[in-house]
Structure formats: C-alpha cells, structure tokens
Amino acid sequence: MIGPDEFQSALGGSGATAIAMSVFFGMRRFLRKEKVDAASDDGKIDTIAQLRQSLADERDARKEADARADKFAAERNDAIQQIGELKGKITALEQQVKSLKEVVEKLSTAVHGKEEPTP
C-alpha cells in the first residue's frame, strides 16, 4: 500500500497540495450547498407557516362576515314583517275612515235633509 509520503513523492509537492485543495474546496462547496439547502428549507417552512396563519386569519374574517350577513338578514326579515303588519293596520284604518265617512254622511243627511257638497 502507498503511504502519504510515497504518494506525495509520486505526485510531487504541488500535486499533493492541488489534490488537498481540490478536496478542501469540494467539501466546502458541498457544505455550502447543504447550508443553502437548509436555509431554503427553513424559508419554505417559514412560508408555509405564514400561509397557514393567513389562511386561519382569512377563515376567521369569513366567519365574522358570515355572522354579520346572518344578523343583517335577520334584521331585514324583521323589517319586512313589520312592514307587512303596518300595511295591515293601514288597510284596517282606511276601512274605519271609510266607514266613519259613511256614518258622517248619513248623519249629515238626517240633520240637514240633504247632502252637503264635498269640498
């Protein structure tokens, strides 16, 4: 087997240094790539966390909007019901006014013996 001294003497001093430097820079490049990949993974993890938080916030906002819409619909339905009740009351009052006008006309005719001109 060839030992380090024999290897260095076979390649020469500069050859062994060149191989050592190549190995060193190769390892450095590999480790740097690993750090970049790790940083990229960390960035992706952070992005996913931010997206999940945004999704949760959006879901909360949607729940609030749905609750407001439901409240508005209930208020609208109540208002429609009240309008219907008021229309019914107006109709009843119109009937009473018409009935009272007829009574007034009959009384006026009975008192005066003739109908009074309507203004």
Helices and strands as residue ranges (DSSP letters): H 4-11, H 13-112
